[in-house]
Amino acid sequence: MQGFQMDLVSEHRLSQMSPVEKVRFIIDEVKSGKILVLEKGLSPEEEASLIEMTMTLIEPDGFSGIEMESYPSEVDTSFIGKILKKNALKSRLTVIGPADQLKTLKKDRNMISALISTNK
């Protein structure tokens, strides 16, 4: 059977990792051809680190890089957030996969539409 593997990664699992461990985990999984769906997206700093590390690993006839899409972040409007006047951004679901297999077709505030190819 031909296909691809998609792993749904819980917020709990990612919260157990340091930022460096998250980046390494994502790159290792994507390099093996997996599509990852993260329940809670990465922080802007973690995304920047992931992109930076990915760029150093791209090879012409090997690893093609990553495709990454996230829902836009939302401002924390919880009662406690309002009391503390804290406008922390809440990251949302993120889809990450090999650039040669995952292509974003459409993205808006509430939906990410992607094409996943089994051909490399």
Residue frames as qw, qx, qy, qz and C-alpha x, y, z in Angstrom:
[[0.000, 0.888, 0.459, 0.000, 0.00, 0.00, 0.00],
 [0.415, 0.293, -0.014, 0.861, 1.36, 3.39, -0.98],
 [0.276, -0.875, -0.354, -0.179, 0.74, 6.43, 1.13],
 [0.210, 0.558, -0.378, 0.708, 2.19, 8.71, 3.73],
 [0.491, -0.420, -0.667, 0.372, 2.27, 8.78, 7.50],
 [0.128, -0.674, -0.025, -0.727, 0.59, 11.61, 9.35],
 [0.472, -0.243, -0.679, 0.508, 1.26, 12.01, 13.08],
 [0.283, -0.806, -0.210, -0.475, -1.03, 14.10, 15.29],
 [0.507, 0.091, -0.535, 0.669, 1.17, 15.49, 18.07],
 [0.388, -0.779, -0.493, -0.002, -0.50, 16.55, 21.31],
 [0.046, -0.876, 0.164, -0.451, 0.14, 19.80, 23.12],
 [0.772, -0.598, 0.207, -0.058, 1.16, 17.72, 26.14],
 [0.906, 0.064, 0.137, 0.396, 3.94, 15.91, 24.25],
 [0.447, 0.656, -0.015, 0.608, 5.38, 19.15, 22.90],
 [0.334, -0.860, 0.114, -0.367, 5.19, 20.86, 26.30],
 [0.884, -0.417, 0.143, 0.156, 7.52, 18.16, 27.66],
 [0.771, 0.254, 0.138, 0.567, 10.26, 19.26, 25.20],
 [0.263, -0.616, 0.055, 0.741, 12.66, 22.18, 25.21],
 [0.459, 0.771, -0.044, -0.438, 12.58, 24.47, 22.15],
 [0.097, 0.578, -0.756, -0.292, 15.70, 22.77, 20.74],
 [0.333, 0.018, 0.941, -0.060, 14.17, 19.31, 21.27],
 [0.546, 0.599, 0.428, -0.400, 10.98, 20.41, 19.48],
 [0.379, 0.755, -0.351, -0.404, 12.92, 21.64, 16.45],
 [0.042, -0.406, 0.901, 0.143, 15.06, 18.49, 16.32],
 [0.462, 0.226, 0.823, -0.240, 11.98, 16.25, 16.70],
 [0.552, 0.688, 0.200, -0.426, 10.13, 18.04, 13.88],
 [0.294, 0.697, -0.559, -0.340, 13.09, 17.95, 11.50],
 [0.193, -0.245, 0.950, 0.027, 13.80, 14.27, 12.18],
 [0.516, 0.377, 0.714, -0.288, 10.15, 13.32, 11.61],
 [0.513, 0.757, 0.026, -0.404, 9.76, 15.40, 8.44],
 [0.109, 0.621, -0.719, -0.293, 13.07, 14.15, 7.01],
 [0.286, -0.030, 0.958, -0.006, 11.68, 10.62, 7.36],
 [0.127, -0.189, -0.705, -0.671, 8.73, 11.69, 5.18],
 [0.133, -0.540, -0.791, 0.255, 6.06, 12.19, 7.84],
 [0.124, -0.602, -0.218, -0.758, 3.42, 14.91, 7.93],
 [0.275, -0.235, -0.686, 0.631, 3.01, 16.35, 11.44],
 [0.262, -0.701, -0.336, -0.572, -0.08, 18.06, 12.80],
 [0.290, 0.024, -0.594, 0.750, 0.77, 19.90, 16.01],
 [0.226, -0.711, -0.665, 0.039, -2.18, 20.47, 18.34],
 [0.191, -0.932, -0.073, 0.298, -0.54, 23.66, 19.57],
 [0.629, 0.715, -0.071, 0.295, 1.70, 25.54, 17.18],
 [0.698, -0.061, -0.195, 0.687, 5.22, 26.74, 17.80],
 [0.180, -0.839, -0.130, 0.497, 6.21, 30.10, 19.24],
 [0.466, 0.879, -0.093, -0.035, 7.57, 32.66, 16.75],
 [0.171, -0.755, 0.632, 0.044, 11.08, 32.01, 18.12],
 [0.661, -0.098, 0.744, 0.029, 10.70, 28.23, 17.67],
 [0.702, 0.644, 0.303, -0.034, 9.39, 28.72, 14.11],
 [0.238, 0.910, -0.337, -0.052, 12.38, 30.93, 13.27],
 [0.385, -0.540, 0.748, 0.025, 14.77, 28.35, 14.72],
 [0.757, 0.213, 0.617, -0.027, 13.05, 25.56, 12.76],
 [0.599, 0.797, 0.072, -0.026, 13.33, 27.49, 9.49],
 [0.003, 0.859, -0.511, -0.036, 16.95, 28.42, 10.16],
 [0.526, -0.344, 0.777, 0.029, 17.98, 24.84, 10.94],
 [0.765, 0.429, 0.477, -0.061, 16.00, 23.47, 7.98],
 [0.440, 0.878, -0.156, -0.107, 17.79, 25.82, 5.58],
 [0.133, -0.702, 0.697, 0.062, 21.16, 24.39, 6.64],
 [0.582, -0.100, 0.805, -0.052, 19.98, 20.80, 5.94],
 [0.720, 0.596, 0.132, -0.331, 18.57, 21.22, 2.42],
 [0.422, -0.311, 0.721, 0.453, 20.38, 19.06, -0.17],
 [0.364, 0.360, -0.423, -0.748, 19.81, 19.25, -3.96],
 [0.587, 0.052, -0.724, -0.359, 19.02, 15.54, -4.39],
 [0.315, -0.149, -0.854, 0.385, 18.00, 14.85, -0.79],
 [0.106, -0.608, -0.624, 0.480, 16.05, 16.79, 1.83],
 [0.200, 0.548, 0.430, 0.689, 13.94, 19.45, 0.10],
 [0.062, -0.207, 0.271, -0.938, 13.00, 21.43, 3.22],
 [0.044, 0.400, 0.837, -0.371, 9.66, 21.85, 4.97],
 [0.206, -0.475, -0.399, -0.757, 6.24, 23.28, 4.27],
 [0.206, -0.301, -0.715, 0.596, 4.60, 24.76, 7.36],
 [0.232, -0.482, -0.318, -0.783, 1.18, 26.36, 7.84],
 [0.158, -0.275, -0.742, 0.591, -0.55, 27.49, 11.01],
 [0.090, -0.826, -0.523, -0.189, -3.83, 29.10, 11.83],
 [0.115, 0.662, -0.173, 0.720, -3.32, 32.74, 12.78],
 [0.313, -0.103, -0.706, 0.626, -2.57, 33.24, 16.47],
 [0.323, -0.744, -0.449, -0.375, -5.30, 34.47, 18.75],
 [0.020, -0.503, 0.422, -0.754, -5.07, 36.95, 21.60],
 [0.330, -0.256, -0.850, 0.321, -5.75, 35.44, 25.02],
 [0.297, -0.446, -0.107, -0.837, -9.06, 36.97, 26.07],
 [0.562, -0.350, -0.735, 0.147, -9.52, 34.85, 29.18],
 [0.418, -0.865, -0.231, -0.152, -10.79, 36.41, 32.40],
 [0.704, -0.537, 0.062, 0.460, -7.34, 36.15, 34.03],
 [0.545, 0.217, 0.297, 0.754, -5.70, 37.58, 30.91],
 [0.017, -0.788, -0.306, -0.534, -8.05, 40.57, 31.06],
 [0.570, -0.809, -0.123, 0.074, -7.42, 41.13, 34.78],
 [0.677, -0.418, 0.219, 0.565, -3.66, 40.99, 34.31],
 [0.351, 0.861, -0.091, -0.357, -4.00, 43.03, 31.09],
 [0.411, -0.371, 0.750, 0.363, -1.95, 40.35, 29.44],
 [0.698, 0.554, -0.056, -0.450, -2.39, 40.06, 25.69],
 [0.389, -0.366, 0.814, 0.228, -0.48, 36.85, 25.23],
 [0.595, 0.341, -0.465, -0.561, -0.83, 35.22, 21.84],
 [0.766, -0.083, 0.610, -0.184, -2.20, 31.69, 21.78],
 [0.143, 0.376, -0.763, -0.505, -0.68, 29.59, 19.04],
 [0.813, 0.181, 0.225, -0.505, -2.98, 27.25, 17.15],
 [0.894, 0.109, 0.427, 0.073, -2.83, 24.04, 15.14],
 [0.107, 0.745, -0.515, -0.411, 0.14, 23.73, 12.77],
 [0.944, 0.261, 0.203, 0.009, 0.73, 21.38, 9.82],
 [0.075, -0.769, 0.577, 0.264, 4.36, 20.58, 8.88],
 [0.919, 0.145, 0.363, 0.050, 5.67, 18.24, 6.22],
 [0.563, -0.148, 0.475, 0.660, 8.29, 17.70, 3.52],
 [0.201, 0.589, -0.097, -0.776, 8.24, 20.54, 0.99],
 [0.194, 0.233, -0.763, -0.571, 8.20, 18.07, -1.91],
 [0.141, -0.281, -0.947, -0.060, 5.06, 16.32, -0.58],
 [0.079, -0.690, -0.614, 0.375, 2.93, 18.98, 1.14],
 [0.156, 0.238, 0.271, 0.919, 1.56, 21.99, -0.72],
 [0.117, 0.478, 0.535, -0.687, -0.78, 24.56, 0.78],
 [0.180, 0.472, 0.675, 0.538, -3.72, 25.23, -1.54],
 [0.214, -0.705, -0.226, -0.637, -5.71, 27.65, 0.60],
 [0.426, -0.240, -0.621, 0.613, -5.44, 29.12, 4.06],
 [0.203, -0.667, -0.140, -0.703, -7.75, 31.39, 5.95],
 [0.289, -0.528, 0.461, -0.652, -8.55, 32.10, 9.58],
 [0.736, -0.193, 0.461, -0.456, -10.38, 28.82, 10.16],
 [0.943, 0.209, 0.255, -0.036, -9.19, 26.35, 7.53],
 [0.101, -0.619, 0.669, 0.398, -5.98, 25.10, 5.96],
 [0.900, 0.361, 0.164, -0.181, -6.43, 23.20, 2.70],
 [0.171, -0.659, 0.680, 0.273, -3.39, 21.21, 1.57],
 [0.879, 0.354, -0.258, -0.191, -2.46, 18.72, -1.13],
 [0.546, -0.538, 0.641, 0.034, -0.37, 15.78, 0.03],
 [0.709, 0.512, -0.419, -0.243, 1.52, 13.89, -2.67],
 [0.897, -0.295, 0.323, 0.063, 2.92, 10.38, -2.34],
 [0.782, 0.487, 0.035, 0.388, 5.29, 11.09, -5.26],
 [0.481, -0.710, 0.085, 0.508, 8.66, 12.52, -4.36]]
